[in-house]
Amino acid sequence: MRIALLAPLVSPIAPPFLGGAQAVLYDLARGLAARGHDVTLFGADGSAVPGVRMPRLDLDPARFTPARFTPPSSSGAPSAQSPAGATSESDEEEEDEDDVQQPDEEIFQQTYAFMHIFRLIATHAREYDLVHAHAFDWPAFAYGTTQPLPMAHTLHLPPVDARIMHLLARLAPREGGGRAHLVTVSRALAAAWSATCRIDAVLYNGVDVERIPFGARADADRYVLFAGRMAPEKGVEDALAIARRAGLRLVVAGGVYDQEYFATRVEARIAASPARAAYIGVVPREELWRLMAGATAVLVPSRWEEPFNLVAAEAQAAGTPVIAYARGGLTEVIADGETGALVPPGDIDAAAAALRRVGDYDRAACREWISSHFSLAAMLDAHERYYRTLR
């Protein structure tokens, strides 16, 4: 097949990856090309995937800000922050009538970028059989309807942006019809979107198990690992508390997604107890896998409903049990009681108790679980089957 993939524009599709969606898209593009498909990836400057064509778009990812989420509400559901420059009705009432609201430059740049990409795809429509977008930005959904090819969107995030929810309710209404084909990366995520729009399929993420080293036993210095972006919804604060309560040292890896949050809520706590925790920043994917393979356990105490959680899948592929809150796609990625433990969200005592019992899990069984259910080959197979329904 001749496949056009549309990436999120906030970072290059190249190591080190900003997040799981970027890593999955890299593996998807590389894997499809290795299977003989003609793959073109439309992404930000710096994207580089072996065997994949990448048109030059002159899109600097520094011009775009990744989505940020407010701390979860009492219901556990975070909400997307308004874009820069947005104001509430009450704010507008307080403004002087003579003030002129300046247009938001980033929104303009984002809108133009997606319009440009879709115009380029439409101009060369005879070169492709279908388009598959992975960008969670309203222009990616809105302007996807302007080109003549079959088009699918993978939703990598829950319904947290009111603008996107309203748009998808029109483009893929629950009762049928519409012009958009939507898929998610877990059944939990599909259920979360089902009240808003129609979901055609669940296409699980997959990991390249053969590339991930297997840790038959944990390293002698007994550390636990947290890997993820430094943002409130990922629960790094809870990970610090869980490891401390269990009496184990925590290694924290991941990029600083929210600088203010990291400085005030994470960095200071680590600095206060350097013997108990260490922040190592962004590490290459291969190094992260090595750390996973040597860890006693990997902690995923997410404060939101995880769409999938690639870290949990990669950790189990490395043979390492995962202790996580029972939220969203984590309930599908982890075999509770066999490859790790799912505890009630926010229950640090339960998570610490599960961490102290982590030696009960068979590390070979962790790897086998991922090999059997969430392999790269399974992900590629599922995408090929789904693409054939679009042609």
C-alpha beads as a LAMMPS data file, in Angstrom:
LAMMPS data file: protein, C-alpha beads

391 atoms
390 bonds

1 atom types
1 bond types

-500.0 500.0 xlo xhi
-500.0 500.0 ylo yhi
-500.0 500.0 zlo zhi

Masses

1 110.0

Atoms # bond

1 1 1 0.000 0.000 0.000
2 1 1 0.969 3.646 -0.447
3 1 1 0.509 5.235 2.951
4 1 1 0.757 8.890 3.983
5 1 1 1.317 9.325 7.726
6 1 1 0.740 12.679 9.429
7 1 1 2.715 13.244 12.623
8 1 1 2.174 15.562 15.572
9 1 1 4.169 18.709 14.790
10 1 1 5.387 19.525 18.310
11 1 1 8.575 17.443 17.938
12 1 1 10.543 15.522 15.311
13 1 1 9.709 11.872 14.781
14 1 1 13.215 10.804 15.741
15 1 1 15.006 9.762 18.931
16 1 1 14.881 10.950 21.647
17 1 1 11.105 10.973 21.506
18 1 1 8.943 13.584 23.200
19 1 1 6.387 10.950 24.158
20 1 1 4.892 7.555 23.459
21 1 1 2.843 8.692 20.451
22 1 1 6.004 9.811 18.668
23 1 1 7.823 6.556 19.466
24 1 1 4.872 4.463 18.282
25 1 1 4.574 6.417 15.041
26 1 1 8.304 5.956 14.390
27 1 1 7.974 2.185 14.859
28 1 1 4.795 2.056 12.774
29 1 1 6.345 3.928 9.850
30 1 1 9.585 1.950 10.002
31 1 1 7.747 -1.353 10.327
32 1 1 5.346 -0.710 7.456
33 1 1 8.233 0.320 5.196
34 1 1 10.149 -2.831 6.149
35 1 1 7.121 -4.870 5.054
36 1 1 7.310 -3.362 1.592
37 1 1 4.746 -0.585 1.835
38 1 1 5.500 2.818 0.325
39 1 1 5.401 5.101 3.373
40 1 1 5.572 8.889 3.398
41 1 1 5.725 10.710 6.722
42 1 1 4.703 14.357 7.014
43 1 1 6.377 15.677 10.146
44 1 1 8.342 18.475 11.726
45 1 1 11.914 19.350 10.826
46 1 1 14.395 16.792 12.123
47 1 1 12.154 13.753 11.590
48 1 1 14.105 10.741 10.363
49 1 1 12.764 7.197 9.972
50 1 1 14.709 4.500 8.074
51 1 1 13.104 3.510 4.770
52 1 1 10.468 6.252 4.944
53 1 1 10.095 9.261 2.644
54 1 1 9.838 12.612 4.393
55 1 1 8.979 15.687 2.305
56 1 1 10.685 18.867 3.422
57 1 1 8.034 21.023 5.075
58 1 1 10.133 23.666 6.856
59 1 1 8.130 23.235 10.059
60 1 1 10.197 24.086 13.122
61 1 1 8.731 22.219 16.129
62 1 1 9.883 25.051 18.396
63 1 1 6.995 27.087 16.960
64 1 1 4.459 24.720 18.552
65 1 1 3.762 24.100 22.230
66 1 1 2.854 20.576 23.369
67 1 1 -0.554 20.239 24.987
68 1 1 -0.486 20.706 28.753
69 1 1 -3.034 19.418 31.203
70 1 1 -4.249 20.916 34.430
71 1 1 -4.000 18.773 37.565
72 1 1 -6.775 16.175 37.674
73 1 1 -10.119 17.106 39.124
74 1 1 -11.720 15.110 41.935
75 1 1 -13.090 12.794 39.268
76 1 1 -9.574 12.072 38.069
77 1 1 -10.096 13.644 34.651
78 1 1 -7.600 16.294 33.611
79 1 1 -8.553 19.037 31.223
80 1 1 -6.529 20.614 28.454
81 1 1 -5.352 24.114 29.186
82 1 1 -6.641 26.857 26.923
83 1 1 -4.234 27.919 24.201
84 1 1 -2.117 30.964 24.801
85 1 1 -4.069 34.118 24.283
86 1 1 -7.469 32.589 25.045
87 1 1 -9.667 34.472 27.517
88 1 1 -12.869 33.663 29.331
89 1 1 -16.058 35.665 28.923
90 1 1 -15.509 37.270 32.316
91 1 1 -11.986 38.266 31.322
92 1 1 -13.319 39.871 28.165
93 1 1 -15.898 41.839 30.136
94 1 1 -13.144 43.291 32.317
95 1 1 -11.077 44.418 29.332
96 1 1 -11.206 47.997 28.224
97 1 1 -13.468 48.324 25.207
98 1 1 -10.670 50.137 23.394
99 1 1 -8.299 47.178 23.802
100 1 1 -7.764 45.109 20.673
101 1 1 -7.402 41.369 21.217
102 1 1 -4.266 40.270 19.413
103 1 1 -4.496 37.089 17.342
104 1 1 -2.655 34.114 18.795
105 1 1 0.443 33.596 16.670
106 1 1 0.860 29.932 17.566
107 1 1 -2.710 29.044 16.631
108 1 1 -2.210 30.789 13.319
109 1 1 1.047 28.909 12.680
110 1 1 -0.534 25.583 13.615
111 1 1 -3.554 26.152 11.391
112 1 1 -1.415 27.167 8.440
113 1 1 0.911 24.181 8.920
114 1 1 -1.890 21.628 8.697
115 1 1 -3.561 23.436 5.807
116 1 1 -0.238 23.343 3.967
117 1 1 0.258 19.629 4.606
118 1 1 -3.234 18.630 3.500
119 1 1 -2.982 20.807 0.415
120 1 1 0.295 19.051 -0.414
121 1 1 -1.264 15.615 0.090
122 1 1 -4.290 16.509 -2.054
123 1 1 -2.052 17.830 -4.827
124 1 1 -0.260 14.465 -4.925
125 1 1 -3.311 12.337 -4.100
126 1 1 -2.566 9.883 -6.925
127 1 1 0.614 8.874 -5.094
128 1 1 -1.236 7.556 -2.011
129 1 1 -3.948 5.059 -1.165
130 1 1 -4.816 6.511 2.244
131 1 1 -3.854 9.016 4.935
132 1 1 -3.361 8.133 8.599
133 1 1 -3.032 11.085 11.009
134 1 1 -1.667 10.919 14.544
135 1 1 -1.872 14.613 15.446
136 1 1 -4.224 15.618 18.270
137 1 1 -4.854 19.147 17.011
138 1 1 -8.193 20.486 15.813
139 1 1 -6.793 21.685 12.432
140 1 1 -5.613 18.132 11.740
141 1 1 -9.190 16.910 12.100
142 1 1 -10.872 19.898 10.457
143 1 1 -8.700 20.108 7.346
144 1 1 -8.456 16.357 6.905
145 1 1 -11.887 16.534 5.302
146 1 1 -10.575 18.760 2.499
147 1 1 -8.629 16.074 0.644
148 1 1 -10.003 13.237 -1.517
149 1 1 -8.270 10.218 0.006
150 1 1 -9.600 7.783 2.612
151 1 1 -8.466 9.138 5.980
152 1 1 -8.078 7.731 9.467
153 1 1 -7.151 9.473 12.709
154 1 1 -5.639 7.709 15.711
155 1 1 -6.724 9.349 18.963
156 1 1 -3.756 9.067 21.317
157 1 1 -5.385 11.184 24.037
158 1 1 -8.676 11.083 25.960
159 1 1 -11.502 13.590 25.362
160 1 1 -9.993 16.538 27.228
161 1 1 -10.238 19.308 24.622
162 1 1 -13.750 20.729 24.192
163 1 1 -12.992 22.097 20.720
164 1 1 -11.865 18.720 19.427
165 1 1 -14.766 16.929 21.101
166 1 1 -17.265 19.266 19.426
167 1 1 -15.579 18.859 16.056
168 1 1 -15.374 15.058 16.169
169 1 1 -19.003 14.814 17.224
170 1 1 -19.811 16.404 13.864
171 1 1 -17.215 14.593 11.759
172 1 1 -17.929 11.107 13.171
173 1 1 -21.376 11.178 14.803
174 1 1 -22.230 8.246 17.040
175 1 1 -25.345 7.380 15.044
176 1 1 -23.327 6.892 11.859
177 1 1 -22.271 8.827 8.824
178 1 1 -19.726 11.597 8.807
179 1 1 -16.438 11.899 6.992
180 1 1 -13.887 10.884 9.629
181 1 1 -12.605 7.418 10.525
182 1 1 -11.419 7.333 14.139
183 1 1 -9.448 4.671 15.980
184 1 1 -8.017 4.508 19.496
185 1 1 -5.117 2.666 21.137
186 1 1 -7.115 0.875 23.851
187 1 1 -10.638 -0.258 24.626
188 1 1 -10.695 2.079 27.618
189 1 1 -9.910 5.030 25.384
190 1 1 -12.587 3.956 22.908
191 1 1 -15.103 3.849 25.757
192 1 1 -14.061 7.327 26.889
193 1 1 -14.714 8.720 23.402
194 1 1 -17.898 6.739 22.765
195 1 1 -20.125 9.387 24.351
196 1 1 -18.741 11.966 21.924
197 1 1 -18.162 10.271 18.578
198 1 1 -18.000 6.986 16.691
199 1 1 -14.859 4.867 17.070
200 1 1 -14.238 2.461 14.194
201 1 1 -11.553 0.248 15.739
202 1 1 -9.014 -0.268 18.492
203 1 1 -5.458 -0.572 17.197
204 1 1 -3.179 -1.379 20.106
205 1 1 0.306 0.035 20.274
206 1 1 3.099 -2.498 19.953
207 1 1 6.723 -2.755 21.032
208 1 1 9.687 -4.333 19.290
209 1 1 10.323 -7.026 21.904
210 1 1 13.361 -8.437 20.148
211 1 1 15.188 -5.095 20.436
212 1 1 14.492 -4.771 24.165
213 1 1 17.032 -6.529 26.453
214 1 1 15.602 -9.063 28.888
215 1 1 16.486 -8.710 32.561
216 1 1 16.265 -12.192 34.052
217 1 1 16.939 -10.624 37.438
218 1 1 17.051 -7.112 38.793
219 1 1 20.345 -5.322 39.380
220 1 1 21.930 -5.831 42.763
221 1 1 21.511 -2.211 43.855
222 1 1 17.702 -2.597 43.738
223 1 1 16.247 0.514 42.209
224 1 1 12.783 1.203 40.859
225 1 1 12.192 3.284 37.766
226 1 1 9.765 6.001 36.766
227 1 1 9.855 6.959 33.080
228 1 1 7.613 9.599 31.591
229 1 1 7.216 13.269 30.885
230 1 1 7.544 15.612 33.839
231 1 1 3.909 16.713 33.971
232 1 1 1.218 16.437 36.674
233 1 1 -0.887 13.776 34.981
234 1 1 1.986 11.272 34.874
235 1 1 2.202 10.990 38.671
236 1 1 5.928 11.356 39.312
237 1 1 5.141 12.826 42.758
238 1 1 3.250 9.672 43.674
239 1 1 6.129 7.564 42.348
240 1 1 8.512 9.365 44.718
241 1 1 6.167 8.727 47.643
242 1 1 5.609 5.064 46.739
243 1 1 9.312 4.278 46.431
244 1 1 10.102 6.104 49.688
245 1 1 7.383 4.220 51.563
246 1 1 8.652 0.908 50.192
247 1 1 12.245 1.770 51.131
248 1 1 13.624 1.646 47.591
249 1 1 15.622 4.156 45.547
250 1 1 13.811 5.718 42.595
251 1 1 15.434 6.605 39.289
252 1 1 13.385 9.216 37.385
253 1 1 13.779 9.522 33.599
254 1 1 11.939 11.760 31.167
255 1 1 11.803 15.155 29.557
256 1 1 10.592 18.271 31.343
257 1 1 7.205 18.886 29.764
258 1 1 6.000 21.409 32.332
259 1 1 8.955 23.440 33.644
260 1 1 7.082 25.162 36.478
261 1 1 5.630 21.895 37.734
262 1 1 8.988 20.144 37.583
263 1 1 10.839 22.912 39.411
264 1 1 8.311 23.328 42.212
265 1 1 6.933 19.815 42.725
266 1 1 9.596 17.358 41.579
267 1 1 13.100 18.789 41.433
268 1 1 12.990 20.168 44.967
269 1 1 11.850 16.845 46.425
270 1 1 14.591 14.929 44.671
271 1 1 17.208 17.457 45.759
272 1 1 16.057 17.119 49.377
273 1 1 16.702 13.356 49.383
274 1 1 19.461 12.599 46.845
275 1 1 20.103 9.176 48.348
276 1 1 16.485 8.159 47.756
277 1 1 15.912 9.472 44.232
278 1 1 17.804 10.702 41.183
279 1 1 16.638 12.522 38.064
280 1 1 18.581 11.515 34.951
281 1 1 16.646 13.493 32.340
282 1 1 15.983 12.282 28.817
283 1 1 17.919 9.150 27.911
284 1 1 18.170 7.342 24.573
285 1 1 15.558 4.681 24.058
286 1 1 18.106 1.852 24.193
287 1 1 19.467 3.163 27.490
288 1 1 15.953 3.417 28.912
289 1 1 15.292 -0.199 27.973
290 1 1 18.524 -1.206 29.744
291 1 1 17.395 0.652 32.852
292 1 1 14.027 -1.085 32.658
293 1 1 15.669 -4.502 32.388
294 1 1 17.738 -3.836 35.516
295 1 1 14.960 -2.326 37.623
296 1 1 13.244 -4.131 40.463
297 1 1 9.985 -2.656 39.193
298 1 1 8.652 0.190 37.078
299 1 1 6.124 2.559 38.648
300 1 1 3.234 4.016 36.632
301 1 1 1.041 5.872 39.164
302 1 1 -0.793 7.932 36.559
303 1 1 -3.181 10.621 37.724
304 1 1 -5.269 10.477 34.564
305 1 1 -6.921 7.773 32.494
306 1 1 -3.951 6.486 30.515
307 1 1 -4.739 6.026 26.797
308 1 1 -2.312 3.068 26.621
309 1 1 1.073 3.693 28.318
310 1 1 3.988 2.542 26.232
311 1 1 6.348 2.571 29.234
312 1 1 4.350 -0.175 30.920
313 1 1 4.511 -2.323 27.784
314 1 1 8.245 -1.767 27.284
315 1 1 9.001 -2.477 30.938
316 1 1 7.222 -5.828 30.842
317 1 1 8.993 -6.657 27.570
318 1 1 12.240 -6.097 29.478
319 1 1 11.035 -8.610 32.077
320 1 1 10.219 -6.037 34.739
321 1 1 6.935 -6.051 36.677
322 1 1 4.884 -2.848 36.687
323 1 1 3.120 -1.356 39.691
324 1 1 0.432 1.009 38.461
325 1 1 -2.826 2.682 39.285
326 1 1 -5.786 0.917 37.666
327 1 1 -6.535 3.638 35.160
328 1 1 -7.525 3.591 31.504
329 1 1 -5.474 1.463 29.145
330 1 1 -3.179 0.287 31.937
331 1 1 -5.876 -2.229 32.877
332 1 1 -5.384 -3.802 29.450
333 1 1 -1.604 -3.503 29.146
334 1 1 -0.833 -5.087 32.538
335 1 1 -1.943 -8.592 33.495
336 1 1 -2.890 -7.847 37.102
337 1 1 -1.389 -10.359 39.498
338 1 1 0.761 -11.955 36.804
339 1 1 2.999 -9.261 35.318
340 1 1 2.484 -6.608 37.949
341 1 1 -0.121 -5.038 40.175
342 1 1 -2.991 -2.640 39.509
343 1 1 -3.947 -0.767 42.669
344 1 1 -6.710 1.770 43.334
345 1 1 -5.835 5.205 41.918
346 1 1 -4.129 7.398 44.484
347 1 1 -3.584 4.584 47.002
348 1 1 0.106 5.044 47.785
349 1 1 0.012 2.509 50.642
350 1 1 -1.385 -0.200 48.347
351 1 1 1.199 0.603 45.686
352 1 1 4.042 0.471 48.223
353 1 1 2.767 -2.849 49.549
354 1 1 2.618 -4.240 45.999
355 1 1 6.140 -2.965 45.381
356 1 1 7.434 -4.827 48.433
357 1 1 5.946 -8.042 46.977
358 1 1 7.352 -7.508 43.488
359 1 1 9.636 -10.532 43.793
360 1 1 6.572 -12.755 43.467
361 1 1 6.302 -12.053 39.733
362 1 1 7.957 -14.167 37.058
363 1 1 10.044 -11.863 34.887
364 1 1 9.937 -14.285 31.949
365 1 1 6.132 -14.233 32.147
366 1 1 6.208 -10.431 31.881
367 1 1 8.093 -10.623 28.596
368 1 1 5.891 -13.413 27.261
369 1 1 2.745 -11.393 28.000
370 1 1 3.918 -8.519 25.836
371 1 1 5.224 -10.838 23.111
372 1 1 1.816 -12.495 22.924
373 1 1 -0.392 -9.407 23.110
374 1 1 1.450 -6.179 22.280
375 1 1 4.272 -6.976 19.887
376 1 1 5.339 -4.749 17.014
377 1 1 4.290 -7.469 14.575
378 1 1 0.787 -7.553 16.075
379 1 1 0.518 -3.775 15.741
380 1 1 1.611 -3.865 12.104
381 1 1 -0.786 -6.730 11.306
382 1 1 -3.694 -4.826 12.848
383 1 1 -2.890 -1.664 10.914
384 1 1 -2.614 -3.525 7.619
385 1 1 -6.017 -5.148 8.192
386 1 1 -7.585 -1.818 9.071
387 1 1 -6.030 0.006 6.115
388 1 1 -7.582 -2.525 3.737
389 1 1 -11.041 -1.532 5.012
390 1 1 -10.352 2.089 4.034
391 1 1 -9.294 1.520 0.421

Bonds

1 1 1 2
2 1 2 3
3 1 3 4
4 1 4 5
5 1 5 6
6 1 6 7
7 1 7 8
8 1 8 9
9 1 9 10
10 1 10 11
11 1 11 12
12 1 12 13
13 1 13 14
14 1 14 15
15 1 15 16
16 1 16 17
17 1 17 18
18 1 18 19
19 1 19 20
20 1 20 21
21 1 21 22
22 1 22 23
23 1 23 24
24 1 24 25
25 1 25 26
26 1 26 27
27 1 27 28
28 1 28 29
29 1 29 30
30 1 30 31
31 1 31 32
32 1 32 33
33 1 33 34
34 1 34 35
35 1 35 36
36 1 36 37
37 1 37 38
38 1 38 39
39 1 39 40
40 1 40 41
41 1 41 42
42 1 42 43
43 1 43 44
44 1 44 45
45 1 45 46
46 1 46 47
47 1 47 48
48 1 48 49
49 1 49 50
50 1 50 51
51 1 51 52
52 1 52 53
53 1 53 54
54 1 54 55
55 1 55 56
56 1 56 57
57 1 57 58
58 1 58 59
59 1 59 60
60 1 60 61
61 1 61 62
62 1 62 63
63 1 63 64
64 1 64 65
65 1 65 66
66 1 66 67
67 1 67 68
68 1 68 69
69 1 69 70
70 1 70 71
71 1 71 72
72 1 72 73
73 1 73 74
74 1 74 75
75 1 75 76
76 1 76 77
77 1 77 78
78 1 78 79
79 1 79 80
80 1 80 81
81 1 81 82
82 1 82 83
83 1 83 84
84 1 84 85
85 1 85 86
86 1 86 87
87 1 87 88
88 1 88 89
89 1 89 90
90 1 90 91
91 1 91 92
92 1 92 93
93 1 93 94
94 1 94 95
95 1 95 96
96 1 96 97
97 1 97 98
98 1 98 99
99 1 99 100
100 1 100 101
101 1 101 102
102 1 102 103
103 1 103 104
104 1 104 105
105 1 105 106
106 1 106 107
107 1 107 108
108 1 108 109
109 1 109 110
110 1 110 111
111 1 111 112
112 1 112 113
113 1 113 114
114 1 114 115
115 1 115 116
116 1 116 117
117 1 117 118
118 1 118 119
119 1 119 120
120 1 120 121
121 1 121 122
122 1 122 123
123 1 123 124
124 1 124 125
125 1 125 126
126 1 126 127
127 1 127 128
128 1 128 129
129 1 129 130
130 1 130 131
131 1 131 132
132 1 132 133
133 1 133 134
134 1 134 135
135 1 135 136
136 1 136 137
137 1 137 138
138 1 138 139
139 1 139 140
140 1 140 141
141 1 141 142
142 1 142 143
143 1 143 144
144 1 144 145
145 1 145 146
146 1 146 147
147 1 147 148
148 1 148 149
149 1 149 150
150 1 150 151
151 1 151 152
152 1 152 153
153 1 153 154
154 1 154 155
155 1 155 156
156 1 156 157
157 1 157 158
158 1 158 159
159 1 159 160
160 1 160 161
161 1 161 162
162 1 162 163
163 1 163 164
164 1 164 165
165 1 165 166
166 1 166 167
167 1 167 168
168 1 168 169
169 1 169 170
170 1 170 171
171 1 171 172
172 1 172 173
173 1 173 174
174 1 174 175
175 1 175 176
176 1 176 177
177 1 177 178
178 1 178 179
179 1 179 180
180 1 180 181
181 1 181 182
182 1 182 183
183 1 183 184
184 1 184 185
185 1 185 186
186 1 186 187
187 1 187 188
188 1 188 189
189 1 189 190
190 1 190 191
191 1 191 192
192 1 192 193
193 1 193 194
194 1 194 195
195 1 195 196
196 1 196 197
197 1 197 198
198 1 198 199
199 1 199 200
200 1 200 201
201 1 201 202
202 1 202 203
203 1 203 204
204 1 204 205
205 1 205 206
206 1 206 207
207 1 207 208
208 1 208 209
209 1 209 210
210 1 210 211
211 1 211 212
212 1 212 213
213 1 213 214
214 1 214 215
215 1 215 216
216 1 216 217
217 1 217 218
218 1 218 219
219 1 219 220
220 1 220 221
221 1 221 222
222 1 222 223
223 1 223 224
224 1 224 225
225 1 225 226
226 1 226 227
227 1 227 228
228 1 228 229
229 1 229 230
230 1 230 231
231 1 231 232
232 1 232 233
233 1 233 234
234 1 234 235
235 1 235 236
236 1 236 237
237 1 237 238
238 1 238 239
239 1 239 240
240 1 240 241
241 1 241 242
242 1 242 243
243 1 243 244
244 1 244 245
245 1 245 246
246 1 246 247
247 1 247 248
248 1 248 249
249 1 249 250
250 1 250 251
251 1 251 252
252 1 252 253
253 1 253 254
254 1 254 255
255 1 255 256
256 1 256 257
257 1 257 258
258 1 258 259
259 1 259 260
260 1 260 261
261 1 261 262
262 1 262 263
263 1 263 264
264 1 264 265
265 1 265 266
266 1 266 267
267 1 267 268
268 1 268 269
269 1 269 270
270 1 270 271
271 1 271 272
272 1 272 273
273 1 273 274
274 1 274 275
275 1 275 276
276 1 276 277
277 1 277 278
278 1 278 279
279 1 279 280
280 1 280 281
281 1 281 282
282 1 282 283
283 1 283 284
284 1 284 285
285 1 285 286
286 1 286 287
287 1 287 288
288 1 288 289
289 1 289 290
290 1 290 291
291 1 291 292
292 1 292 293
293 1 293 294
294 1 294 295
295 1 295 296
296 1 296 297
297 1 297 298
298 1 298 299
299 1 299 300
300 1 300 301
301 1 301 302
302 1 302 303
303 1 303 304
304 1 304 305
305 1 305 306
306 1 306 307
307 1 307 308
308 1 308 309
309 1 309 310
310 1 310 311
311 1 311 312
312 1 312 313
313 1 313 314
314 1 314 315
315 1 315 316
316 1 316 317
317 1 317 318
318 1 318 319
319 1 319 320
320 1 320 321
321 1 321 322
322 1 322 323
323 1 323 324
324 1 324 325
325 1 325 326
326 1 326 327
327 1 327 328
328 1 328 329
329 1 329 330
330 1 330 331
331 1 331 332
332 1 332 333
333 1 333 334
334 1 334 335
335 1 335 336
336 1 336 337
337 1 337 338
338 1 338 339
339 1 339 340
340 1 340 341
341 1 341 342
342 1 342 343
343 1 343 344
344 1 344 345
345 1 345 346
346 1 346 347
347 1 347 348
348 1 348 349
349 1 349 350
350 1 350 351
351 1 351 352
352 1 352 353
353 1 353 354
354 1 354 355
355 1 355 356
356 1 356 357
357 1 357 358
358 1 358 359
359 1 359 360
360 1 360 361
361 1 361 362
362 1 362 363
363 1 363 364
364 1 364 365
365 1 365 366
366 1 366 367
367 1 367 368
368 1 368 369
369 1 369 370
370 1 370 371
371 1 371 372
372 1 372 373
373 1 373 374
374 1 374 375
375 1 375 376
376 1 376 377
377 1 377 378
378 1 378 379
379 1 379 380
380 1 380 381
381 1 381 382
382 1 382 383
383 1 383 384
384 1 384 385
385 1 385 386
386 1 386 387
387 1 387 388
388 1 388 389
389 1 389 390
390 1 390 391
